[in-house]
Amino acid sequence: MNAKLFAAAAAALSLAAGVAQASPDRAVQAFLDDAHSQAQAQLGDLDLAAHPVKAWAYVDGQGRLTAVRVVQSAGSRDADYKVETAIKRVRLHDVPPALIGAQVNLTFGPADTQLAKVP
């Protein structure tokens, strides 16, 4: 079931204007999918089905997500902290140039989504 949710989230990926070329879109989507997968794996069995968590972060040139901020709480400080910590631990290589310095929005819960806002 998580695979279906993840696939739906990947299909729902939206990008701000400025990342309109086909090849960079695939690279951006792959980066966001990998970032979400890494964070999700660190969350383990944390149940966010009833209360999703939405967070913002910025992508640095080394593949880290920085300045993480929870913008929609699960209603639990513990759950919010776990999501924030999981996002901060994400490490990826080959950052698409369009994402360096960009804000990404990640949602964990029943409607997992990833969005990028390119500066």
Order of alpha helices (4+ residues) and beta strands (2+ residues): alpha-beta-alpha-beta-beta-alpha-beta-beta
